[in-house]
């Protein structure tokens, strides 16, 4: 079985075209897949960033209220923070959740502090930022995500 040169030339041209089309398809697919992944990660990062900021705002207000108040007169003040922590549990890393729970414990402690301990508590507030660990953990999580 012998092939004439015209058939070899035609088969070569068709094979080259098929290989070129497959390479173009693969390149387009890989590029689109990479872009979709980048967009998903960017959306996830934005969502986490909004939730972390929401928790920081809520915790700051509750802590300031806890330092001024002698007791927690309305437990509903802490409900938004509990809700936000549970939202964090859906996707945040365990270290970030632990830091958020530590912030909540500090806020509850501030509400429970007797008025005689208020001056000591004010000195503690000045010396220690209760949100620092949470903020650093959040920043690390966002950095590793992007």
Phi and psi in degrees as a GROMACS rama.xvg file:
@    title "Ramachandran Plot"
@    xaxis  label "Phi"
@    yaxis  label "Psi"
@TYPE xy
-118.112  148.876  UNK-2
-111.357  139.461  UNK-3
-81.9738  158.377  UNK-4
-58.4843  -31.1442  UNK-5
-68.3485  -38.8388  UNK-6
-67.4598  -43.2312  UNK-7
-60.6162  -42.0861  UNK-8
-64.9702  -41.6148  UNK-9
-68.1359  -43.8185  UNK-10
-63.8324  -40.2558  UNK-11
-62.2515  -43.249  UNK-12
-65.3596  -43.3038  UNK-13
-65.9305  -40.6425  UNK-14
-63.7862  -42.7997  UNK-15
-62.8194  -40.7448  UNK-16
-64.8427  -42.6953  UNK-17
-64.0439  -43.6051  UNK-18
-64.2804  -41.7663  UNK-19
-62.9131  -41.9527  UNK-20
-65.2467  -41.875  UNK-21
-65.2374  -39.0967  UNK-22
-65.3429  -41.357  UNK-23
-64.0699  -42.9278  UNK-24
-61.919  -46.1962  UNK-25
-63.3468  -41.7979  UNK-26
-63.5215  -45.2048  UNK-27
-62.8612  -44.097  UNK-28
-63.252  -45.6626  UNK-29
-63.313  -42.1821  UNK-30
-63.6884  -45.9429  UNK-31
-64.5227  -41.3739  UNK-32
-61.9208  -42.4645  UNK-33
-65.6363  -43.1864  UNK-34
-64.5183  -40.1589  UNK-35
-62.5522  -41.3807  UNK-36
-63.4636  -43.5402  UNK-37
-61.9582  -42.9871  UNK-38
-64.9014  -40.7282  UNK-39
-62.2876  -45.1202  UNK-40
-64.8474  -37.2979  UNK-41
-65.8437  -43.074  UNK-42
-63.7849  -41.7736  UNK-43
-63.4662  -42.0324  UNK-44
-63.4072  -41.5211  UNK-45
-64.7244  -40.595  UNK-46
-64.4571  -44.5847  UNK-47
-65.1559  -40.7073  UNK-48
-59.8563  -43.5987  UNK-49
-63.0319  -41.6968  UNK-50
-69.5934  -38.9833  UNK-51
-63.4319  -43.6034  UNK-52
-64.9072  -39.1808  UNK-53
-61.0546  -43.1856  UNK-54
-64.451  -41.78  UNK-55
-62.8313  -42.5411  UNK-56
-62.1071  -47.7597  UNK-57
-63.1478  -43.9107  UNK-58
-65.9881  -39.1885  UNK-59
-62.526  -45.4061  UNK-60
-65.2283  -43.9164  UNK-61
-66.5733  -38.6829  UNK-62
-67.2811  -42.3438  UNK-63
-61.3736  -41.0066  UNK-64
-65.3592  -39.825  UNK-65
-66.0432  -34.0976  UNK-66
-70.8234  -36.0979  UNK-67
-80.6245  -40.405  UNK-68
-77.2945  152.244  UNK-69
-87.5983  -21.6736  UNK-70
-155.952  166.321  UNK-71
-83.5414  99.9243  UNK-72
-79.6566  -23.6624  UNK-73
-136.995  101.773  UNK-74
-60.1398  -19.1087  UNK-75
-63.7207  -16.5664  UNK-76
-63.032  -27.9053  UNK-77
-93.6242  -8.71609  UNK-78
-59.0208  -45.0276  UNK-79
-59.0014  -35.6902  UNK-80
-68.5175  -42.0767  UNK-81
-60.9193  -40.9818  UNK-82
-64.3379  -42.4278  UNK-83
-67.0016  -40.1507  UNK-84
-61.8128  -39.6234  UNK-85
-69.6799  -30.5626  UNK-86
-66.1267  -38.3441  UNK-87
-62.1067  -35.5793  UNK-88
-62.5552  -19.9319  UNK-89
-68.0056  -33.2927  UNK-90
-144.667  -15.1821  UNK-91
-75.8832  158.137  UNK-92
-71.4075  151.904  UNK-93
-55.6163  -35.8077  UNK-94
-65.7473  -35.1818  UNK-95
-70.0095  -40.1197  UNK-96
-65.3255  -41.8513  UNK-97
-61.5293  -39.7955  UNK-98
-65.5793  -39.1286  UNK-99
-65.752  -40.198  UNK-100
-65.8775  -35.406  UNK-101
-65.6896  -38.0448  UNK-102
-62.6175  -46.0606  UNK-103
-60.816  -41.1299  UNK-104
-62.7454  -38.7574  UNK-105
-65.823  -36.2742  UNK-106
-68.441  -44.2643  UNK-107
-61.8167  -39.6134  UNK-108
-62.2659  -38.9085  UNK-109
-65.0993  -39.2139  UNK-110
-67.5519  -34.722  UNK-111
-82.0249  -12.8452  UNK-112
-65.8984  130.662  UNK-113
-68.1515  160.44  UNK-114
-61.5877  -28.2555  UNK-115
-68.4673  -26.1152  UNK-116
-91.066  3.99838  UNK-117
-62.8782  -40.9097  UNK-118
-64.8296  -40.6871  UNK-119
-63.6225  -41.492  UNK-120
-64.5777  -39.9536  UNK-121
-63.014  -38.976  UNK-122
-65.827  -38.1199  UNK-123
-65.2433  -40.2056  UNK-124
-62.0135  -43.1145  UNK-125
-66.0722  -31.9964  UNK-126
-87.8973  -20.3053  UNK-127
-140.188  128.131  UNK-128
-91.789  111.833  UNK-129
-68.633  -18.9645  UNK-130
-93.8343  -4.62217  UNK-131
-58.759  -49.6028  UNK-132
-61.888  -42.2013  UNK-133
-64.1457  -45.0056  UNK-134
-63.021  -42.2138  UNK-135
-66.6825  -40.5307  UNK-136
-64.2509  -41.2764  UNK-137
-63.6336  -44.0093  UNK-138
-62.9528  -42.998  UNK-139
-62.287  -41.7361  UNK-140
-63.5319  -42.2065  UNK-141
-67.8752  -35.9406  UNK-142
-66.0874  -42.8875  UNK-143
-71.3665  -24.2657  UNK-144
-72.9995  -33.9734  UNK-145
